[in-house]
């Protein structure tokens, strides 16, 4: 594998699922009781995407991984200190509201703007990874909208396996109904994989 990649992982933090979550109606809409006091983790879907990105970057020398995340900055930094011990990446932290009560179009705009602002990012080598869905919100639309805002037309959702072929093309297994996979081939970056 001679190709190197610039991999951007989009992912947020969510309350630790081992905690009791109690929804409440607040002045700005629905939220969780004592949300800022709850311990947080990297969204499991995003965590998987990050570890797959780190694995690909390790196999393709010269590759670099960024994690772009929107949430309360203090909580982001706290969670990322733990995550950074498991996978090498550069954090692009966007301070803002997190959780399941945010509009996916607004989140996608913020994430796409942050990706475009990454210094030295080579869009011809760009792979955008992220959770197909989210543990905080099952919208399944945020990552797609990020790709659209970045002008990435080769998008694959529900990816279970990514293989880089000898010619630099990408072989992608996307899950479909019945426990089966659709096999796709993409000439190479830029591409988005959820």
Residue pairs with C-beta under 8 A, 6 or more apart in sequence:
1 59
1 60
1 164
2 168
3 60
3 125
3 164
3 168
3 188
4 60
4 61
4 62
4 63
4 125
5 56
5 57
5 60
5 63
5 64
5 125
5 126
5 127
5 189
6 63
6 64
6 66
6 121
6 122
6 123
6 125
6 126
6 127
6 189
7 53
7 56
7 57
7 63
7 64
7 65
7 66
7 126
7 127
7 128
7 129
8 65
8 66
8 67
8 68
8 115
8 118
8 121
8 126
8 127
8 128
8 129
9 46
9 49
9 50
9 53
9 65
9 66
9 67
9 68
9 89
9 128
9 129
9 130
10 46
10 49
10 68
10 69
10 111
10 115
10 128
10 129
10 130
10 131
10 142
10 143
10 146
11 42
11 43
11 45
11 46
11 47
11 49
11 50
11 67
11 68
11 69
11 130
11 131
12 42
12 43
12 46
12 69
12 70
12 71
12 98
12 107
12 134
12 136
13 40
13 41
13 42
13 43
13 69
13 71
13 75
13 76
13 79
13 98
14 40
14 41
14 42
14 43
14 44
14 98
14 99
14 100
14 134
14 135
14 136
15 21
15 32
15 35
15 38
15 39
15 40
15 41
15 99
15 136
16 38
16 39
16 40
16 41
17 41
17 135
19 38
19 39
21 32
21 33
21 38
22 32
22 33
22 34
23 30
23 31
23 32
23 33
24 30
24 31
24 32
24 33
25 31
29 101
30 101
31 99
31 101
32 38
32 99
35 99
36 72
36 75
40 71
40 75
40 78
40 79
41 47
41 79
42 50
42 79
42 80
42 83
43 131
43 134
43 135
43 136
44 131
44 135
45 130
45 131
45 132
45 133
45 134
45 135
46 69
46 130
46 131
46 134
47 83
48 131
49 129
49 130
49 131
49 193
49 194
50 65
50 67
50 83
50 87
50 89
50 129
51 86
51 87
52 129
52 162
53 65
53 87
53 89
53 127
53 129
54 65
54 87
54 88
54 89
56 63
56 127
56 162
56 164
57 63
57 64
57 65
57 88
59 164
60 164
64 90
65 87
65 88
65 89
65 90
66 89
66 90
66 91
66 92
66 115
66 118
66 121
67 80
67 83
67 89
67 90
67 91
67 92
68 92
68 94
68 111
68 114
68 115
68 118
69 76
69 80
69 91
69 92
69 93
69 94
70 94
70 96
70 98
70 107
70 110
70 111
70 114
71 93
71 94
71 95
71 96
71 97
71 98
71 99
72 95
72 96
72 97
72 98
73 93
73 95
75 98
76 91
76 93
76 95
77 91
77 93
80 91
80 93
84 91
92 114
92 115
92 118
94 110
94 111
94 114
96 110
98 136
99 136
100 134
100 136
100 137
101 137
102 137
104 137
104 139
104 141
104 142
104 145
105 145
107 142
108 141
108 142
108 143
108 145
108 146
108 148
108 149
109 145
109 149
111 142
111 146
112 145
112 146
112 149
112 150
113 149
115 121
115 128
115 146
115 150
116 150
123 150
123 190
124 189
124 190
125 189
125 190
126 150
126 152
126 189
126 190
126 191
127 189
127 190
127 191
127 192
127 193
128 143
128 146
128 147
128 150
128 152
128 190
128 191
128 192
128 193
129 192
129 193
129 194
130 142
130 143
130 146
130 192
130 194
131 143
131 194
132 140
132 143
132 157
132 158
132 159
132 194
133 139
133 140
134 140
134 142
140 157
143 157
143 192
143 194
144 155
144 157
144 192
144 194
146 192
147 153
147 155
147 192
150 190
150 192
151 190
152 190
152 191
152 192
154 186
154 190
154 191
154 192
155 191
155 192
155 193
155 194
156 172
156 174
156 184
156 186
156 191
156 192
156 193
156 194
157 174
157 194
158 174
158 175
158 176
158 194
159 172
159 173
159 174
159 175
159 193
159 194
160 173
160 174
160 175
160 181
161 171
161 172
161 173
161 181
162 170
162 171
162 172
162 173
162 193
163 170
163 171
163 172
164 170
164 171
165 171
165 185
168 187
168 188
169 185
169 186
169 187
169 188
170 185
170 186
170 187
170 188
170 191
171 183
171 184
171 185
172 183
172 184
172 185
172 186
172 193
173 181
173 182
173 183
174 181
174 182
174 184
175 181
175 182
176 182
